Amino acid sequence: MSTDVAISVENLSKSYMVGHNTAQSGTDNALRDVLARNARNLFRKTRDMFQGRMVVQGDEIEEFWALKDIAFQIKRGDRVGIIGRNGAGKSTLLKVLSRITEPTTGRVKITGRVASLLEVGTGFHPELSGRENIFLNGAILGMSRAEIGRKFDEIVDFAEVEKFLDTPVKRYSSGMYVRLAFAVAAHLEPEILIVDEVLAVGDAQFQKKCLGKMDQVAKGGRTVLFVSHNMSAVKNLCQRGLYLQNGMLTMSGEIKDVINQYMTGGNALVLESSKVVDALPRVQGNGKVKISNVAMRNATGILSNCFAIWEPISIELSYTTSSVPIEAYFWFFISNLHGEVLFSAFQNDAEQKITLTHQTGMATVTIDPIGLIPGRYILSAGILGPQYEFYDWVDGLLVFEINKEFVTGKLFDNRRGSMSYRYEWEMS
């Protein structure tokens, strides 16, 4: 491996055995079937135990590949963002790189000391105090007591937990936990820093501080791997990106190109005015109510994927549900191709209770001119229940375009900013 390569991954795969309980389906519940099934399960579990394999609960066993044939190299000093939908394999990859989980096949070569922050309180002992855990984590990272001592005040100051330094960390809030864990991981000078979505636990001020620290670490020549669903943070921090889909590496390259691919599902250049949504992967949602179709119309009511500046836009969200009546609220947001949300609207902002009484229907929202400058944008939407229960959330429903022409026919010139509003000048 070249001396300037910090991480080299070759044909990496990781599989898990997943159990399914067929008895829940209501079939084969006769006494003889139940006895036969239990006997098979007992024999299989006993065999697996004696052969040193993991004992999996369930009547049927399925092999699930969390990662499949992944290969890439990361050079020293690279800032790499790993993105993908929930369940794409991002956290599994980081656990393998952190030597927490053994790969099923393939190999990983790492040059340098690794510090990982994969979940709140990674590597902390709940019975020990914050002070003791700082020294424990430092020792795990291979630091001497003198090295940890030199960084101790800096860590405590960054984490803002001085008052609770001698309190067992089991009594810390999740925010205090993650502040201290990140401070330890970032300040003990690892050659490679691996950070998962755990930063989402902190408040906005803390997240800003953490991103600044990671940027400082990276500019110091160290390698940073960052997993987040905050595309703006990923774009600002990282130079390169890895895009995972269903356990496979779909794309590797410049971060702006990878984010573009992720946000549009690979359809960055495809403009659409309507789409059937059922086959699209969901970001989140329990499925009580689901978006089935989406469409956009211009000021004249015609289906369109291209709009003039200051032109009203209508968005139609069709839904399906088997649970009626049910309280539900529709929402949407518009983002640029870098994943930065520019505009959002929630139906429950109107403080009007919405009850769906039919199993299919449509919610239509007409928005006044939002004044986006010329370019391509992404529409995402979802459905909420009471107490912000997510019924459905789909990213990248449609890609649409704002052209260079005003409604009045004038052309838009090149100017700064993301928005263009109507305004009046008055001279005196």
N, C-alpha and C positions, 0 to 999 in steps of 0.2 A: 504494500500500500504506500502511495506517495506520502512524503513527509508533510505536505500541506493539506492532507485529507484527515479530518477529525473523525468522521463516521463513514463507514463503508458497509452497505447492506447488500447482500447477495441472495437472491431467490428465497426471500424470507416468507415463511408461511406459519400460521398458528391456527390449530383446530381445537375445538372443544366438543365434548360429548354432551348432548342435550337430551333430556328425558321428556317423554310425553305420556300423560296418563290417559289411556284410551277409555278407562272406566267412566270418565266424566261425560263421555259422549252419549251414554244411555244405552249402548249396544252391548251384547254379550254379558248381561248381568244375571244370567241363570247361575244357579249354585255351582254346577259343574264347570262352567266357564270361569267363574271367579276363583275356584280352587285351582284350576289348571294355570290360570294367569299368575296367581300368587306363587305357585310352585316354580314356574319358569323364572319369575323375578328373583326368588330366593336362590335358585341355582346360579343364575347369572351374577348376582351380587357376591355370592360366596366365591365363585371362580375369579371374579375381578379382584377381590380382596387378596386371595392367595397369590395371584399373579402380579400384585403390586400396582394394579391400575386403579384409577379413580372410580369409586362406587357412585353411580348415578341413579337417582330416583326416577321412577316411571316405568310404564309397561313397554314402551317402545323407545329405542335409543337412536338418535340421529347425530351424525357428525356435522358440526357447523364450523365453517372456515371463517374466522374473524379476519385473517389476513391471508392473501393468496399471491405467491410469487412476486413479492415486492423487491425492487432493486433500485438503489440510488447511492450517490455519494454527496457528502457535505464537507466543504473545505473549512479550514480554520478561519474564524472570524465571520463566517456566514451567519446571517440572520434569516432563519427559515420559518415561514408560517405553514402550519399543517391544517388544512381546512377540509370540510366535508360535512355531510348531514349527520344527525344523530345515528349511531350504529354503523358508521362507515369504517370503523377500525382505528380511529385516531388514538384513543386512550390505550388500546391494546398495543399499538406500535410503540407508544412512549414507555409502556411497562416493559416491553422487550428491550428497548434501548437502555432503560434504567437498570436492567438485570434483575427485575422483580419477577418476570415471567420468562420461562425458557421457550424458545421457538420450537415448533414441531419439526420444521425442516429449514434449511438455509443457515446462514451465519451472519453475525454482526461483528465488525471490527471497530473498536473505539480507542482512540489515542487521546488520553487526557483524563483528568478527574471530573466526574459527573456529579452535579447537584440537581436533584429532581424535586419538583413541587407538583404532585399529581392530584392531590386531594387535600382537604383541610387537615392540617396537623400531620402531614406525612413525616414519619420517623420520630414523632413525639411520644414520650411516655406520659400518659395522663396523670400518674401519681407524682411525677416530678414537677418542680417549679419551673417557671420560665427561665430563670438563671441556669438551672441544672440542665435543661433541655438544650440551651444554646451550646454548652460545652459537650453534651452528648452528641448532638448533630455534627458539631465540628470534628469530633473524634471519628465519627462514622465516615466523614468526608476525607479523613486522613490528615487532619490538621493537628499540629502540636498544641499543647495548652498555651504556650507563649503566643503562638500565632492567633489563637482564638481571643486571648486576652487583649491583643492589640486592636482587634476589631470590635470588642465587646460593647464599648460605649456607643460606637457608630450604629451597631445593630439595634440596641435599646432605643436610641434616639429616633431611628427610622420607624421602628415598630410602634412607638408611642405607648409602651406598656410599663413605663418605669414604676408606677404606683403598685403594679401587680406582679413585679418581677419575682417575688418570693412566694407567690401563690401557686398552688398546683394548677397546671394548665387545664385540668378537667373542669375547672370552674370558670374558664374563659368563655366569652361569647364566641360565636363562629368568626366574627370580624376580627377580634383580638387574636384568635388562633391563627388565622391566615396571615395577619400582619406580621406576627412573630416568625411564622414558618417561612414566609417570603424573605424577610429581612435576613434570616440565617442563611438561606440558600443563595441569596444574591451577594452577600457581603463577605463570604468566606472564600472568595476568589476561585471558583471552579473554572476549569478550562472550558467546560460545556455546561450550560444552564438549560434545563428542560422544564417548561412551565405549561401546565394544562389550564383548562377553563376555570380553575380554582379562583382566579382573580375576580370573577364575577361576584364572589361573596362580599367583597369590600365595597365601601362607598365610593362615590365618584372621585373625591379628592385623593383617596388612597390608590385607586386604579391609575389615576394620572401620575402619582408619585412612582408607582411600580413600573409603568411604561417608561418613565424617564430614567429609572435606575437600569432597566434592561437595555435601553438605548446606550446608556453610559458603559455598561458591561460589554456590549457588542463593539462599541467604538474603541474599547480597550484591547481589541484583538481576540476576544473570546467568542465562542460559538453559542448561539441562542436558538433553541427550538421552541416555538410558541404555538399553542393550540387555542383558538378562540372563535366564537361565532360573531364577534365584533369585527366586521370587515374593515372598518375605518382604522381601528387599532392595529390590525394585522398589516394593512397597507402602509401605515406610518412607521411601523417598527421594522418590518421585514423587507429584504431585498428579493429573496426567492420564495417560491411556494411549492407545496406538494398537495395535490388534490386527490383525496381518497373517495372511492365509491364502492360500496359493498365489499370492502376488504381488499380492493385492488387499487393500484396507483394509476389513476386516469391521466394525470398530467403533471409535469414538473417543468418549471421555468420561471420567468420573471413574474413577480408577485401580482402585478396589475393584470397580466394575461391570465394567470391562474384564477384570480378573483372573478374576472370577467366570465371565464368558463363556468365557474361554480354558480355564480348568481343567475346565469341564463340557462343553465342545464345544457350547455354546449350549443345553444341556439342564439349566440350573440348577434348574428347577422340576419336572423329570421324575424321579420315584423309580422305580427298577427293581430287581427281585430277580434277574434273569438277563438275559443278552445274548449274541448271536452277535458275536464280536470281529473276524472276518476283514476286515470293511470299514473298521475304524477305522485312522486313521493311526498309524504307529509313531514313537516318540521316537527309538529306537535299536534296533539288532539286525541280525544277519546272516541271520536267518531259518532257521538250521539246525533250531531247534525253535520253534514258534509257539503262542501261546495262541489257541484257537479259540472257546471258550465260557467264561463266568464265571457263577457263581450264588452267592447267599447264603441261608443257612437259619438259622432261629431255634433255640431250645433244644429244641423238639419235632420238629425235622427238616423243618419246612414252609418252602417258599420264601417269603422275606419281604424287604421293604425298610424295615421299621420295627421297632426293637428297644427293649426297656426298658433302663434303666440297670442295669448289673451283670448283664445277660443274656449267656450265652455265644453266640458267633457262629461259624458254620461257613462257610468260603469254599471253593468248588469251582472249580478252574482246569483246564479240559480243554485238551489239547495235541494237536498233529499234528507229525509229523516223518517225513522219508524216510531219515534217517540213523540206523539202529539196528545194533548197540547204540551209545548215546551217553551220556556223563556229563552230567547236568543238575541244576540246583538252582532251585527256585521261590522267589520272594520277593514281598512286597507291602508297600505302605505306605498309611496313611490320612491324609488331609490335610483341612484345613478349606477353606471356599470362597475363602479368600485365598491358598491355595497353601502354607500352612505345614504341614509334615509333623509330625503329632502322635504317630504310632505306626508302627513298621516291624518286619518279621520276615523273616529269611532262613533257608531250609531248611538251608544249609550251616553255620549256627551249631551244629547238632547234631553236627557233625564225623562225619557218616555219609555214605559215598560212595553216590550215587544213580545207577544206570544204567538208562536207559530201554531196554526190550527190545521194545516194541510201537510201531507207527507212530501209534497213537492211544491215549489214556489220560486219566487224571484224577488230579490231586493235590488232596487235601482237607486243610485245616488247620482245627482247632477251637481258637479262642482263648478263654481264660478271660475273664471280664468285664473290659473295659478301662476302664470307668468314664468314658466321654466324657459331657460334660454335654449336655443337650438341644440339638439343632440338626441341620443337614444336613452330611454329610461325603462325601468322594470316595475311592473305592477305586481304586488304581493297582497294577499288578503287572507282573512280567516273569520271564524265565528266564535263568539264568547258566550258563556252562560253566566248565571249569577255568581258573584264573588270571583269574577275573572277566571272561571273554569274554561279551559280551552276545549272547544268541540272540534275545531279544525284550524289548521294554519298551513298555507301553501306558499312557498317562495317561488318567484319567477313565473307567475301565471301568464303574463303577456309581456312582450317587448314592443314598445311603441316609440314614435318619433315626434319631436317638435321640430317643424321646419323653419326656414329662415324668413318666413313671410308673416307679417302682422295681419290681423283680420282686415285692416284697412287697405292691405295690398302693398304697404311699404316694406322694404327689406330690412332685416336686423343686421346691424354691423357688428364687428368683433369688439366686444367690451368685456370687462371683468365681471366676475360674480356668477351665481347660479340662477338668479331669479331676475325677472324684468317686470316691474309693476307699472300700473297706470298712475300717472301723477300729473299735476297741473303746476305750471310756473306762473308766478305773479311778480311783475316788476313794479318797483316804486322808487 
